[in-house]
Amino acid sequence: MNSDATVESRKRLAAHYESVYQNSDYFGQAGSLYRAFVSAIVGKSGVKVNARALDTACGQGYLSRYFAQHGLAVWCCDLSAAGLQSLNRYGALFKGKRVVGDALHPPFQPAFDLVFQRSCSLFKEGPDACREVVARLVDCARPGASVCVVVNSNLRGTGTAWFEHTPDTFREAFASPHLEDVAIYVVNKVDCLLLGRYSFCRPVTAVNILMSKFVNRSFEIVAFARRRPD
């Protein structure tokens, strides 16, 4: 990514989210579907209670809260200080675990058992941006740790203002020598509500890819991987 363009893009994103996060429930991500989605991810990744998790570009922390409810010690990072301020709604749950930071320059050591990201705005800028963000997320994972990255997409590879990833373009972002056991799935949150971690399987993915050819709706492309031991 061009460095000057990247700096300007980060400034625009920061200003945008500082503004919209004045609404304390901007995305409205609370509810049983998101809770089930996070539960399925935790089950599939195999992380244990008290594991250290990092939610990058966490926004207002709705998904962070669900990870914490599974007994994980969750650190939250976002470009927007206003978004992180929204975490006050959860009392002391994230006290001392909030850091303002850019997904391209996360200020963390490789010490996390699970590194998670869902639909960072940079992913929508195209495959190159997606590849760079994934690489920086991997930098935060300890050797052998899980990395789970999610992007919301209609699977058609096109868009207006945003690039819409396909499973293939998303898979390319995980073609890293630092990763192993890479698996890409396509689900919707109802799948996770009904099937839990078993929604991450080839049959469900195949059905959703087929469905995307006939209906214009959003799906979740979910990548699971592990950082290779040093």
C-alpha positions in Angstrom: 0.0 0.0 0.0 1.2 3.5 -0.8 2.4 5.1 2.4 1.0 8.6 1.7 -2.3 7.2 0.7 -2.3 4.9 3.8 -1.7 7.9 6.1 -4.5 9.9 4.5 -6.9 6.9 4.6 -6.2 6.4 8.3 -6.9 10.1 9.1 -10.2 9.9 7.2 -11.2 6.7 9.0 -10.2 8.1 12.4 -12.3 11.2 11.8 -15.2 9.2 10.5 -15.4 6.9 13.5 -14.8 9.6 16.1 -17.9 11.2 14.7 -20.2 8.1 14.3 -19.2 6.6 17.6 -20.8 9.5 19.4 -23.9 7.3 18.9 -23.3 4.8 21.7 -24.9 2.0 19.7 -23.8 2.8 16.1 -23.7 -0.7 14.7 -26.4 -2.3 17.0 -24.4 -5.5 17.3 -25.9 -6.7 20.5 -28.2 -9.7 20.5 -28.4 -13.5 20.3 -27.1 -13.8 16.7 -23.8 -12.0 17.5 -23.5 -13.9 20.8 -23.9 -17.2 19.0 -21.4 -16.1 16.3 -18.7 -15.4 18.9 -19.5 -18.6 20.8 -19.1 -20.6 17.6 -15.7 -18.9 16.9 -14.5 -19.6 20.4 -15.5 -23.3 20.1 -13.9 -23.7 16.8 -10.6 -22.0 17.7 -10.3 -24.2 20.9 -9.1 -21.4 23.1 -9.4 -22.0 26.8 -10.7 -20.0 29.8 -8.3 -17.3 30.8 -6.6 -17.3 27.4 -5.3 -13.9 26.3 -7.3 -12.5 23.4 -6.9 -9.4 21.2 -9.8 -7.8 19.4 -8.4 -5.4 16.9 -10.4 -2.7 15.3 -13.0 -3.6 17.9 -15.2 -0.6 17.3 -17.5 -0.2 20.3 -16.6 -3.5 21.8 -19.8 -5.5 21.4 -18.0 -8.6 20.2 -15.2 -8.1 22.7 -17.8 -8.4 25.4 -19.0 -11.8 24.1 -15.4 -13.1 24.1 -15.0 -11.9 27.6 -18.1 -13.7 28.6 -16.4 -16.9 27.6 -13.8 -16.3 30.3 -11.1 -14.9 28.0 -8.9 -12.0 29.0 -9.7 -9.6 26.2 -7.6 -6.6 25.1 -9.3 -4.1 22.8 -7.6 -2.0 20.1 -9.3 0.6 17.8 -8.4 3.7 15.8 -11.2 5.6 17.6 -10.8 6.8 21.2 -14.6 7.4 21.1 -15.2 3.8 20.2 -13.1 2.5 23.1 -14.8 5.0 25.4 -18.0 3.0 24.7 -16.5 0.1 26.6 -17.3 1.9 29.8 -20.8 0.4 29.5 -19.2 -2.9 30.7 -17.9 -1.5 33.9 -14.3 -2.6 34.8 -14.4 -5.6 32.4 -11.9 -3.9 30.0 -10.1 -1.7 32.5 -6.5 -1.3 31.5 -7.1 -3.3 28.4 -8.0 -0.6 25.9 -5.4 0.8 23.4 -5.9 3.4 20.7 -4.0 1.9 17.7 -4.0 1.4 14.0 -4.6 -2.1 12.7 -1.5 -1.6 10.4 0.6 -0.7 13.4 -0.8 -2.6 16.4 1.2 -1.7 19.5 1.4 -5.2 21.0 4.0 -7.9 21.4 3.3 -11.5 20.1 1.7 -12.6 23.3 -1.9 -13.5 22.5 -3.5 -16.9 22.4 -6.2 -15.6 20.1 -6.1 -12.7 17.7 -9.4 -11.7 16.3 -10.7 -9.1 13.8 -14.0 -8.7 12.1 -14.6 -6.4 9.1 -11.9 -3.9 9.6 -12.6 -1.1 7.1 -9.2 -1.6 5.5 -10.3 -5.1 4.3 -12.8 -3.4 2.0 -10.0 -1.4 0.3 -9.0 -4.6 -1.6 -6.8 -7.7 -1.4 -3.5 -5.9 -0.9 -4.8 -4.0 2.2 -6.4 -7.2 3.5 -3.0 -9.1 3.1 -1.2 -6.4 5.0 -3.7 -6.2 7.9 -3.6 -10.0 8.3 0.2 -9.9 8.4 0.1 -7.4 11.3 -2.5 -9.4 13.2 -0.2 -12.5 12.9 2.6 -10.4 14.5 0.5 -10.1 17.6 -0.1 -13.9 18.1 2.3 -16.0 20.0 3.8 -19.0 18.2 1.2 -21.7 18.0 -1.7 -19.3 18.8 -5.0 -19.0 16.9 -5.8 -16.2 14.5 -9.4 -15.7 13.4 -10.3 -13.0 10.9 -13.8 -12.3 9.5 -15.0 -10.1 6.7 -18.6 -9.4 5.8 -19.2 -9.8 2.1 -21.8 -10.5 -0.5 -19.2 -12.9 -2.1 -19.5 -11.3 -5.5 -16.1 -9.7 -5.7 -17.6 -6.3 -6.7 -19.0 -3.4 -4.9 -19.6 0.4 -5.2 -17.5 2.2 -2.6 -16.2 -1.0 -1.1 -14.5 -4.1 -2.4 -16.5 -7.3 -1.7 -14.2 -10.2 -0.9 -14.7 -13.7 -2.2 -13.4 -16.8 -0.3 -10.6 -17.0 -2.9 -9.4 -13.4 -2.4 -9.7 -13.8 1.4 -7.7 -17.0 1.2 -4.9 -15.2 -0.6 -4.4 -12.9 2.4 -3.6 -16.0 4.5 -1.0 -17.4 2.1 1.8 -16.6 4.6 4.8 -18.7 5.6 4.0 -17.7 9.2 0.6 -19.5 9.2 -0.5 -23.1 9.2 -3.8 -25.0 9.4 -5.6 -22.3 7.4 -9.3 -22.9 6.8 -11.8 -20.6 5.2 -15.6 -20.9 5.8 -18.6 -19.0 4.7 -21.5 -18.7 7.2 -24.3 -16.5 8.2 -25.0 -15.8 11.9 -28.2 -17.9 11.8 -26.0 -20.9 11.0 -24.0 -20.2 14.1 -27.1 -19.8 16.2 -28.4 -23.2 15.0 -25.2 -25.2 14.6 -22.6 -23.5 16.9 -19.0 -24.3 15.9 -20.3 -27.0 13.6 -21.4 -24.3 11.2 -17.8 -24.0 10.2 -17.7 -26.9 7.7 -17.6 -27.5 4.0 -21.3 -28.3 3.5 -22.5 -25.1 5.1 -19.9 -23.1 3.2 -21.0 -24.7 -0.1 -24.6 -24.0 0.5 -23.9 -20.3 1.3 -21.7 -19.8 -1.7 -24.5 -21.3 -3.9 -27.1 -19.1 -2.2 -25.0 -16.0 -2.9 -25.5 -16.5 -6.6 -29.2 -16.0 -6.3 -29.7 -13.5 -3.3 -27.9 -10.3 -2.7 -27.2 -10.6 1.0 -24.2 -10.5 3.3 -22.3 -13.5 4.6 -19.4 -13.9 6.9 -16.2 -15.2 5.4 -14.3 -16.6 8.4 -10.6 -17.6 8.3 -9.0 -19.7 11.0 -5.3 -20.3 11.2 -2.4 -20.8 13.6 0.9 -19.0 13.8 3.7 -21.4 13.0 6.0 -22.1 15.9 9.3 -20.2 15.6 
